[in-house]
Amino acid sequence: MRIRPVGAHALLLDCAEPEAHTEPAPAGPDVAELVEAWRAELWRRRERGELDAAEIVPAASTVLLDGVPDPAATAARIAGWTPRPPATTAAAATVEIPVTYDGADLPAVAGYWGVDVPAVVRRLRQTRFRVAFCGFAPGFAYLTGLPAGLAVPRLPSPRPRVPAGSVALAGPYAGIYPSASPGGWLLVGRTGTTLFDVHADPPARLTPGTEVRLVAA
């Protein structure tokens, strides 16, 4: 893990190996686990008053600390910390999202996985996902948990409009579109669960570190 200054009051914890930056690519499962471990450790340290940072933002292979009054001193402290392993499902909060598995791209996913459509649905229902990070749109959570060998490509051209609540796969991630938008992920189902409400606290239903089950509707 490398710590780099970003501007005057931010630090970037880089959990990827140096060679991984030769070209952009989704983080592997080991990197994703390390990012989650650091995200959880930093949140714990901040809650205990051991870390002063306005924002702690995980991404595919990094964790950004923004609003850090003394980046140099903070980086020195962090360098001496060792994060705990990510919490197990039994120890973490789990959100169940009811899903109707009727996505247009289910046959394509089955082809990539070398199984039939019912087997794809069973795998998705049985997988214990975790929110790795959020991005793309307010409330959009990148869910890890599928084996690396089940990564799937995006569509060659994105759809002009993906309906809100669409459950989809791309690369090693699963995700749920919180609002209608263009998108190139492979659609496997849909849910009526509201994932982003500006009046809720927090507005996003799925936040980093949350365990997620895509259960049958």
Secondary structure, 3 states (H helix, E strand, C coil): CEEEECCCCEEEEECCCHHHHHCCCCCCHHHHHHHHHHHHHHHHHHHCCCCCCCEEEECCCEEEEECCCCHHHHHHHHHCCCCCCCCCHHHCCEEEEEEECCCCCHHHHHHHHCCCHHHHHHHHHHCCEEEEEECCCCCCEEEECCCHHHCECCCCCCEEEECCCEEEEEECEEEECCCCEEECCEEEEECCCCCECCCCCCCECCCCCCEEEEEEC
